[in-house]
Every structure is written in structure tokens, then in C-alpha cells.
Amino acid sequence: MTNLIVELSKFAFIILIALYTLLSFTILKKKSQGEMNYGWKLQNLLMFFFHLLAYVVLYLQTEEIKILIFYLFQLFLLQAVIVLTGVIYPKINRLVLNNMCMLLVIGFIMLTRLSYDRAVRQFQMAAVSLVLAMVIPLLIRKCSFLQSLPWIYGGAGLLLLTVVAVFGDTSNGAKLFLKIGGFAFQPSEFVKLSFVFFVAARLSKSTAFKDVALTTVMAAFHVIVLVLSKDLGGALLFFIAYLVMLYVAAKNPLYFLSGLGAGSAAAWAGYHLFSHVRVRVMAWSDPFQYIDKEGYQITQSLFAIGTGGWFGMGLGQGTPNKIPVVVEDFMFSAIAEEFGGIFSVCLILICLSCFMMFVNIAMQIKNNFYKYAALGLGTLYGFQVFLTIGGAIKFIPSTGVTLPLVSSGGSSMVATIAMFAVIQGMYLLKEDEDLRIEKERKQRAKARAKKTGAGKKEKIR
């Protein structure tokens, strides 16, 4: 009976996420607010049913009551986040909120299947982060001085990265973590936010050559310290985010082309300077030739994706633990093996809809600081998803970055939820701008009507 339920659940999972994904791209086309609210509720219903079905399958396979208890804790947290956010911030962007919760659900399910202890730690970090994130939109909305602190953002971020480069613990050849007591965290995840705020604050004030040069120097120091720490995936994320923000702010193609040239030169230098970069490129170029050593990780990833096919092996039926570091770097491969290719494509589209919404919010904000910051955060998010999935499917060499909100990683979880909360704060600012513009328009129309009426009375006299 259990095998039958697992087999049927494969198709149920695909139907549920396909409908959810379809709504992500169609709800915003609805004409009335009532239709949109119905669409958001339908998305939540699909997400919670998917969540319930997955944990039923996991319980039937393990027969461990702790699985059901863990599910109930997750259900309470997600319900509380959706309800409280709607009450505190009624004008919040529901698509961004729903997608964040859906990605968290997928991550919880896969981590519970792969490593229950990791899943519990991930849940604890998510719970703390979501509580703290409730305050962030209010801070973004009310603290107008945030755009006046560029050098504080830049200096604090650079100092933190330098501390990691000198005193950090090494993981997979790179210095990534700081340990304080028994607690370890990855500072570069949080520096992403300060870096984007620094660049946005600088570029919103001036895009003159002298100011751009100073901003570029500070940004380059961030990237150089990351390279010296051998965190090349993080360095690439920072570099791309800065390049996009600079191009949009300055609208100078020469800056963009110069950045691409510098980036290409840095990539060439990194290949020759760092042995682990050469290993990853070698494993990417022909993984099956080095299947016993350098290419083992990527070949196992490709085997998992190929084994899953379009419909997947079924939750709990694959062997994703054969992939080294699967819960961090290759979570997408595990999902593709057990949920299938169709599900994986829908997951990519959900991430894409988040990126599109981030960029859409950025383009609608009138204040340049918030515009560039939203664009930078969207670029970081979208490019990180690209690097993770691209590495898993052998489209690009593996960079060791996580799939946001899905892969295991406390620092990544906290920073990504903070990023989503910042975006929500900027969306509320956009709504405030729209209301202010509409109010001013009505006042001008009223003044013109009053003036016209007074003029007509004067003519009659």
C-alpha cells in the first residue's frame, strides 16, 4: 500500500506545483483585487496540500512519529507567517511572500528526507529569521537615513570579510566561516546586503567618473578579499551585482564592457592561481574521465538527474546521498531525482518569478537608492540560483553556492529571508509613492476645477 501511495504521489506533486507555478505568472494579470486575493489563497492551499502529502509519504516510509510532529511545527510557522504578515503589512507583495514560503517548504521536505537533524536546524534558523524579518519592512519604510550611510556599509562589510580571510575556518579549500564559541556562521552571506546598500547609496548620489572610481575601488576590495579567501563563488556574485547596478545607474556601456574585460582577466588569473579552480574546471569539462576523483560529484549529480527522468523516482525512493555535499551544493539534483524533471522546471520558474518581481519592484520605485538596492538584491538572488542549478546540470563549473531557501545553510537562510524582507519593505515604499502621487494628482485636479469654476463666475459677472 505504501508503495502505491508513493507512486501516485509523484504525479500529485507535479500537478500541485504546476498549478502553483501557473498561478505565479497569471495572478498579476487579474483585473480585480478580489480575483487576485482568491489566487493568493489558492496558491496557499496548493502549497499546504503539497506540504501535507509529502510528510504523509515520509511518515509512511519511516513510521517515525517525530516526522509528523516536525510537520506540525512547520505548519504552525508557515500559517503564522502568512497570517501575521497580512495583518501587519496588508499591502505586502503576496507573490513574493507565497514564493518564499513555497521554497521553504520544498527545502524542509528534502532536508527531512536526507538528514532529519539538518532539517531541524534549518527550521530553527528559519523560525528565528522569519520573526526578525517582520520588523525589516517597517525599518525600510520609516528609516530614510539608510541612504546616507554608504561608507559605513562599505567599511563594515570589508572589515568583516577581512576578519574571515585572516581568522576564518577553511571549508572545501575556502575560508568561509567564523566560529564564536560553538556557533559558526558565514559572514559573506550578510555582507551581500551591506555591499548592495553601499553601492546603491553611492550610485544614487552621483555617477560622475570620480565618484564611480571611488565606488569601484571599494567594491573591488570586497571582491579581492573574497578571492584571497578562495570564496570564488561569492566573489563572482558580488562582481556581477556591482556590474549590473553600475550599468543601470550610469547608463554607460563602456563601464559594462570594461567590467566584463576585467572579469574575464580575473577568471583567467584565478584559473592559474588556484588549484581547486582548475580541479572544478577539469571536472566540468569532462567529468566522466575523472569519475573516480575530481569528477565524482558532478557525475553523481548527472546520474541523479537522469535517473529521475520527467516524473521522478518518488519521494524517498532515490539515492541522492551518493552525491557529496548534496544538502548544500547539489540540492537541485536530489530534487530532480525524486520529484522529477517537470517538478524541477517548475522550481526554476518559481525562482524566476521571484527574480522578475524583484526587478519589477526596482523599476517602479522612484527613489534611486531603493531602486538600485532592489535591483542589486534581485541580481544577487537570480545569479545565485543560476550558479547553483547551472553547476548541478553541468552547464557551468560548480561554484559551491547554495540554492536560496532550499539548500541547507543557516547563514544563507537568515540572509535570504532578510533579503526578501528588504524587498517587501521597498515594495511598501513603492505603494506609498503611488498613493502620494495619486493624492497629489487629485489635489491638482481639484485645484484646477476650483480655479476654472472661479473663472466662469468672474465671466458671468
C-alpha positions in Angstrom: 0.0 0.0 0.0 2.8 2.4 0.9 4.5 1.8 -2.5 1.2 2.6 -4.3 0.8 5.8 -2.4 4.4 6.8 -3.1 4.0 6.1 -6.8 0.7 8.0 -7.1 2.1 10.9 -5.0 4.7 11.6 -7.7 2.0 12.7 -10.1 0.2 14.6 -7.4 3.3 16.6 -6.5 3.8 17.5 -10.2 0.2 18.6 -10.6 0.3 20.7 -7.4 3.5 22.5 -8.2 2.5 23.0 -11.8 -0.8 24.7 -10.8 1.1 26.8 -8.2 3.7 27.9 -10.8 1.0 28.7 -13.3 -0.7 31.0 -10.7 2.6 32.7 -10.1 2.6 34.0 -13.6 -1.1 34.6 -14.1 -2.4 36.1 -10.8 -1.0 39.6 -11.6 -3.0 39.7 -14.8 -6.3 39.6 -12.9 -8.2 42.8 -13.2 -9.9 43.0 -9.8 -8.3 42.8 -6.3 -10.9 40.1 -5.4 -9.7 37.8 -8.1 -6.1 38.4 -7.0 -6.8 37.6 -3.4 -8.6 34.4 -4.5 -5.5 33.5 -6.5 -3.2 34.1 -3.4 -5.4 31.9 -1.3 -5.4 29.2 -3.9 -1.6 29.2 -4.0 -1.5 28.8 -0.2 -4.0 25.9 -0.5 -1.9 24.1 -3.1 1.3 24.7 -1.1 -0.2 23.3 2.2 -1.6 20.3 0.4 1.8 19.6 -1.2 3.4 20.0 2.2 0.9 17.6 3.9 1.2 15.0 1.2 5.0 15.0 1.3 5.1 14.4 5.1 2.5 11.7 4.9 4.7 9.9 2.4 7.8 10.4 4.6 5.9 9.1 7.6 4.6 6.0 5.8 8.2 5.2 4.8 9.8 5.8 8.2 6.9 5.2 10.6 8.6 7.8 13.0 6.2 10.0 14.9 8.8 12.7 15.1 8.2 13.3 11.3 4.6 14.2 12.0 5.4 16.4 15.0 8.0 18.2 12.9 5.4 18.7 10.2 3.0 20.3 12.7 5.7 22.8 13.8 6.3 23.8 10.2 2.6 24.1 9.5 2.2 26.4 12.5 5.2 28.6 11.5 4.1 29.0 7.9 0.5 29.8 8.8 1.7 32.3 11.4 4.0 34.0 8.9 1.3 34.3 6.2 -1.4 35.5 8.6 0.7 37.9 10.7 2.4 39.4 7.6 -1.0 40.0 6.1 -2.3 41.7 9.3 0.9 43.8 10.0 1.5 44.7 6.3 -1.8 44.4 4.5 -0.2 45.9 1.3 2.6 43.4 1.2 3.6 41.7 -2.1 1.8 38.4 -1.7 3.6 36.7 -4.6 7.0 37.3 -3.0 5.6 36.1 0.4 4.0 32.9 -1.1 7.1 32.0 -3.2 9.3 32.4 -0.2 7.1 30.0 1.8 6.9 27.5 -1.0 10.7 27.4 -1.4 11.0 26.9 2.4 8.5 24.0 2.2 10.5 22.3 -0.6 13.7 22.8 1.4 12.2 21.4 4.6 10.8 18.3 2.8 14.1 17.4 1.1 16.2 18.1 4.2 13.9 15.9 6.3 14.2 13.1 3.7 18.1 13.5 3.5 19.0 14.5 7.1 16.4 15.0 9.8 18.9 16.7 12.1 19.9 19.2 9.4 16.2 19.8 8.7 15.5 20.6 12.4 18.5 23.1 12.5 17.3 24.6 9.2 13.8 25.0 10.7 15.1 26.7 13.8 17.1 29.2 11.8 14.1 29.9 9.5 11.8 30.4 12.5 14.2 33.0 14.1 14.8 34.7 10.8 11.1 35.0 10.0 10.4 36.6 13.4 13.2 39.1 12.9 12.1 39.7 9.3 8.7 41.0 10.5 10.5 44.2 11.6 12.6 44.8 8.5 9.9 46.2 6.1 9.0 48.7 8.8 12.6 49.8 9.1 13.0 50.1 5.4 9.8 52.1 5.2 10.5 54.5 8.1 14.3 54.9 8.2 15.0 57.4 5.5 18.6 57.9 6.7 19.6 54.4 5.4 20.7 56.0 2.1 23.1 58.4 4.0 25.5 55.7 5.3 27.4 54.4 2.3 30.9 54.3 3.8 29.5 52.6 7.0 28.1 49.8 4.8 31.2 49.5 2.8 33.7 49.7 5.7 31.8 47.3 7.9 31.4 44.7 5.1 35.0 44.9 4.1 36.2 44.6 7.7 34.1 41.5 8.3 35.3 39.9 5.1 38.9 40.7 6.1 38.4 39.1 9.5 37.2 35.9 7.8 40.2 35.9 5.4 42.6 36.1 8.3 40.9 34.1 11.1 38.2 32.1 9.3 37.9 28.3 9.2 38.6 26.6 5.9 35.9 24.5 4.2 36.5 22.8 0.9 39.6 24.9 0.3 38.0 28.2 1.0 37.9 30.4 4.2 34.2 30.8 4.7 33.2 30.6 8.3 33.8 32.3 11.6 33.4 30.4 14.8 32.3 32.2 18.0 32.1 29.7 20.8 30.2 26.7 19.3 28.4 28.8 16.8 29.7 29.1 13.2 28.4 31.4 10.6 29.3 32.6 7.1 29.7 36.4 7.1 29.8 36.8 3.3 26.1 36.0 3.2 25.3 39.0 5.3 27.9 41.3 3.6 25.8 40.8 0.4 23.2 43.1 1.9 25.7 45.7 3.2 27.5 45.6 -0.2 24.4 46.3 -2.2 23.4 49.1 0.2 26.8 50.6 -0.1 26.8 50.6 -3.9 23.2 51.8 -4.1 23.9 54.7 -1.7 27.0 55.8 -3.7 25.5 55.5 -7.1 22.2 57.2 -6.1 24.2 60.3 -5.1 26.5 60.6 -8.1 27.6 58.7 -11.2 30.4 61.2 -12.1 33.6 59.5 -13.1 35.4 60.4 -9.8 32.6 59.0 -7.6 32.3 55.9 -9.8 36.0 55.3 -9.5 35.9 55.5 -5.7 32.9 53.2 -5.5 34.6 50.7 -7.9 37.7 50.7 -5.7 35.8 49.8 -2.6 33.7 47.2 -4.5 37.0 45.7 -5.9 38.4 45.4 -2.4 35.4 43.3 -1.4 35.9 41.0 -4.4 39.7 40.8 -3.8 39.3 39.8 -0.2 36.8 37.1 -1.2 39.2 35.8 -3.8 42.0 35.8 -1.3 39.7 33.7 1.0 39.2 31.5 -2.1 35.4 32.1 -1.9 35.2 32.5 -5.7 31.5 31.8 -5.9 30.9 34.7 -3.5 33.4 36.9 -5.4 31.5 36.2 -8.6 28.2 37.1 -7.1 29.5 40.5 -5.8 31.1 41.3 -9.1 28.0 40.6 -11.2 25.8 42.5 -8.8 28.0 45.6 -8.9 28.4 45.4 -12.7 24.6 45.4 -13.2 23.9 48.2 -10.7 26.7 50.3 -12.2 25.4 49.9 -15.7 21.8 50.7 -14.8 22.8 53.7 -12.7 25.4 55.2 -15.1 23.9 54.0 -18.4 27.4 53.9 -19.8 28.2 50.8 -22.0 31.9 51.5 -21.6 31.7 50.7 -17.8 29.9 47.5 -18.6 32.4 46.4 -21.3 35.3 47.3 -19.1 33.8 45.3 -16.2 33.4 42.3 -18.5 37.0 42.6 -19.6 38.3 42.9 -16.0 36.1 39.9 -15.0 37.4 37.8 -17.8 41.0 38.6 -16.9 40.3 37.8 -13.2 38.8 34.5 -14.2 41.9 33.6 -16.2 44.1 34.6 -13.3 42.0 32.6 -10.9 42.3 29.5 -13.0 46.1 29.7 -13.0 46.5 30.8 -9.3 44.1 28.4 -7.5 44.4 24.7 -7.9 40.8 24.0 -6.7 39.5 26.2 -9.5 41.4 24.1 -12.1 40.0 21.0 -10.5 36.5 22.2 -10.8 37.0 23.3 -14.4 38.6 19.9 -15.2 35.7 18.1 -13.6 33.2 20.2 -15.5 34.9 19.9 -18.9 35.0 16.0 -18.8 33.6 14.6 -15.6 33.4 11.0 -16.8 37.1 10.9 -17.5 37.8 11.8 -13.8 34.8 9.9 -12.4 36.8 8.3 -9.6 38.2 11.5 -8.2 37.6 15.1 -9.4 34.5 14.3 -11.5 32.8 12.1 -8.9 30.5 14.8 -7.5 29.2 16.1 -10.9 28.8 12.7 -12.4 26.7 11.6 -9.4 24.6 14.7 -9.9 24.1 14.0 -13.5 23.2 10.3 -12.7 20.6 11.5 -10.2 19.0 13.9 -12.6 19.0 11.3 -15.4 17.6 8.6 -13.1 14.7 10.9 -12.1 13.5 11.4 -15.6 10.4 13.6 -16.1 8.4 12.2 -13.2 11.0 11.3 -10.6 11.7 8.1 -8.6 9.3 9.1 -5.9 10.0 10.9 -2.6 12.3 8.7 -0.6 12.9 6.3 -3.4 16.2 7.7 -4.9 19.8 7.6 -3.8 20.7 11.3 -3.6 23.0 10.7 -0.6 25.5 9.3 -3.1 26.2 12.9 -4.2 28.9 14.5 -2.0 27.7 17.7 -0.1 24.2 17.1 -1.6 22.3 19.1 1.1 24.3 22.2 0.4 25.6 22.4 -3.2 23.5 19.8 -5.1 20.0 20.0 -3.5 18.6 20.6 -7.0 20.0 17.3 -8.2 18.3 15.5 -5.3 15.0 17.2 -6.0 15.3 16.3 -9.7 15.9 12.6 -8.9 13.0 12.1 -6.5 10.4 14.7 -7.8 11.4 14.6 -11.5 12.3 17.0 -14.3 8.8 18.6 -14.6 8.9 19.4 -10.9 12.4 20.8 -11.2 11.4 23.0 -14.2 8.6 24.4 -12.1 11.0 25.1 -9.2 13.2 27.1 -11.6 10.2 29.0 -12.8 9.2 29.9 -9.2 12.7 31.2 -8.6 12.4 33.1 -11.9 9.1 34.7 -10.8 10.9 35.9 -7.6 13.6 37.4 -9.7 11.2 39.1 -12.1 9.2 40.5 -9.2 12.4 41.9 -7.6 13.3 43.6 -10.8 9.8 44.8 -11.4 9.7 46.4 -7.9 13.1 48.0 -8.6 11.9 49.5 -11.9 8.8 51.1 -10.3 10.5 52.8 -7.3 11.2 56.5 -7.9 13.9 56.8 -5.2 17.2 55.9 -6.9 18.7 54.4 -3.7 15.9 51.9 -3.2 15.7 51.3 -6.9 19.4 50.3 -7.2 19.3 48.3 -3.9 16.3 46.3 -5.1 18.0 45.7 -8.4 21.2 44.6 -6.7 19.4 42.2 -4.4 17.4 40.8 -7.3 20.6 40.3 -9.3 22.3 38.5 -6.3 19.3 36.2 -5.9 18.8 35.4 -9.6 22.5 34.9 -10.3 22.9 32.6 -7.2 20.1 30.4 -8.4 21.7 30.3 -11.9 25.1 29.3 -10.4 23.7 26.6 -8.2 21.5 25.0 -10.9 24.0 25.6 -13.6 26.6 23.8 -11.6 24.3 20.8 -10.9 23.4 20.2 -14.5 27.0 20.8 -15.8 26.1 24.0 -17.6 28.9 25.8 -15.8 31.6 24.7 -13.4 30.4 24.2 -9.8 30.9 27.3 -7.6 29.8 25.9 -4.2 26.9 28.3 -3.6 23.6 27.2 -2.2 20.1 27.2 -3.6 18.5 30.0 -1.6 15.9 28.9 0.9 16.1 25.3 -0.2 19.7 24.1 0.5 21.0 23.5 4.0 22.8 26.5 5.4 21.9 28.7 8.4 23.7 31.8 7.3 22.3 31.6 3.8 18.8 31.0 5.2 19.0 34.1 7.5 20.5 36.3 4.8 18.0 35.3 2.2 14.9 35.8 4.4 16.3 39.2 5.3 16.7 39.9 1.6 13.1 39.0 0.9 12.0 41.2 3.8 14.1 44.1 2.5 12.4 43.7 -0.9 9.0 43.7 0.8 9.9 47.0 2.6 10.8 48.5 -0.8 7.5 47.3 -2.2 5.7 49.1 0.5 7.7 52.2 -0.3 6.6 51.9 -3.9 3.0 51.6 -2.7 3.5 54.7 -0.5 4.9 56.6 -3.5 1.9 55.6 -5.7 -0.5 56.8 -3.0 1.3 60.1 -2.6 1.4 60.7 -6.4 -2.3 59.8 -6.7 -3.1 62.2 -3.8 -1.1 65.0 -5.4 -2.8 64.3 -8.7 -6.3 64.6 -7.1 -5.3 67.8 -5.3 -4.1 69.4 -8.5 -7.2 68.3 -10.3 -9.3 69.7 -7.5 -7.4 73.0 -7.6 -7.8 73.3 -11.4 -11.5 72.6 -11.1 -11.8 75.2 -8.4 -9.9 77.7 -10.4 -11.9 77.0 -13.5 -15.2 77.4 -11.6 -14.0 80.7 -10.2 -13.1 81.9 -13.7 -16.5 81.1 -15.0 -18.2 83.0 -12.2 -16.0 86.0 -12.9 -17.0 86.0 -16.6 -20.7 85.8 -15.7 -20.3 88.9 -13.5 
